[in-house]
Amino acid sequence: MAKGGFGKRGASDLLYPVVIFIVVNLLFFSMLLIFVYRQQSGALIYEQAYAKQIAMMIDYAKPEMGVPINFSKGIEIAKKNGKTSGLVEIDDKNREVIVKLDERGGYAFKYFSDYDVKIEFADNFLLIYIKEKGEENAKS
C-alpha cells in the first residue's frame, strides 16, 4: 500500500472530480465571456428591440400598407460585426421576425397577423409591405 493509505485506484478516484470541476468551470466562464462580448457589441439589445418593433408594426398594420423603419443603427452594428446580408428575415410559416446583426445568433419574435409580409432595404430604412394572404401582386 502506498503512503497515506491510498493505492493507485484511490489517487485516480480523487483526480476525476477535480478534472470534471475544472472542465465545467471553463465551459461556464467561456459562455459567460461570449455573452458579455455580445452585450458589449450592442448586437443583442438591438436585435431584440428591432425584432419586437417590426413584429408590433406587422400586428398593427392593415393590408396594403407599407411601413418604413429607420434601421441605420442596426446596419451600423451589423457592419461593425462583419455581417452584410440577411439582417432581417420573415418566417411566414412560424410567423416570426428574425433579426441577425451578428454572425453568431440572432433574435426571433413572433407576430400574430396572418398577412403576407415582405421586406426590403432602401438606404438606411427597412420597408415592410403588408398584403392579404394569397395576393399575387405582393411586393418582394
N, C-alpha and C positions, 0 to 999 in steps of 0.2 A: 504494500500500500504506500502511496506517495505521502509526502509531508502534508500536514494539515488535514489528514483524514479523507482526502479526495483521491479517487482513482482517475484514470483517463476519462471515463464516462462522466464523472461529476463535474470536471472542469468544462467540458463541452456543453453540458446542460446549462451552465451559468452563462455561457457565451451567446447562445441563441436569443434569449430575451433582450440582451443588450444590443445585438445587431438589429433585431426587429424594431426596437425602440428608436435607434438611430435612423433607420430607413424611413419609418413612419414620420419622424420629425422632419427629415429632409423633404419628404413629399409635401407635408403640411406647409412648411415655410416657403417652398418653391411656388405652391399655389397662391399663398399669401402675397408673395412678391409679384406674381403675374397680375393679380387683382389690383394691387397698388399701382403697378405700371399702367394698367388700362385706365384706372381712375385718373392718374396724373395726366395722361394724354387727352382727357376730356371726352374720349370716344363713347364711353359707356353712358355718361349722362346725356349727351346729345342724341345718341341712338334711342334711348328711352323717350326723351322729350319729343323728338321728331316722329317716332312711331305712334305715340299716343295722339299727337296733334293731327297727323294725317288720318288716323282711324276715326277721330272725332269729326273731322271735316267730311269724311265719307259718310258717316252716320247722319250728319245734319244736312247733307246736300240733297237736292232734288234732281231727278233725271233731267238731262240736257244742260247741266251746269258744268262750268269749268272753274276750278278753284286754283289760284296761284298761291304758293307758299314760298317765302323767302328762304332759300336753302344755302345761302352764302357761307354761313359758319360751318355747316355740315360739309360742304365741299372743301373748305379750308382745312378742316381737321382730317378729312379723308386724304387729301393731297399730302399733308404732313406725315400721315401713316403709310403712304405708298399705295393707296387704293385709288383707282381712277374710274372704275366702272362698276356697275351693279350695286350702287349705293342704296337704292330703294327698289324693292320688289313687291308686287301684289300677288298673293297666293289666293286665287279665286276659289279654289276647291275648299280650302280651310278657312277662307275669309280672314286672312291675316295680312298685315303690313309688316314687312321685314326691312329694317334699316341696318346697313353694314357700313360703318365708317372706318373699319379696321380689317386687316386680313384675317384676324382671328376673331371668331364670334359673330355677334350681331344681336339684334333685339327684335322680337316679333310681338305684335299686339293685335288682338282680334278686333274686327268690326262686325256690326250686326246687319247692315243693309244688304239687300240681295240685288245689287245693281252690278252691271258690268263696269269695272273701274280700269281705266287706262292712265298711264303716267308718261310724262316726257319732261326732259330738262330743256329750258331755254334760258341762256345766260346763267344767272345765279338763282333762278326760280324753278321750282318743281311745279309742273302743271298737272292737275288731276282732272280727268274728264269722266263724268258720270253719265251713264246711259242705262236705259231699261234693259233687262236681261233679254238677249237674243236679237237686239237691233243690229242690222247688218252694217250700218254706216258708223259704227263706234270708232272713235279716233284711236290710232295706235301710237 
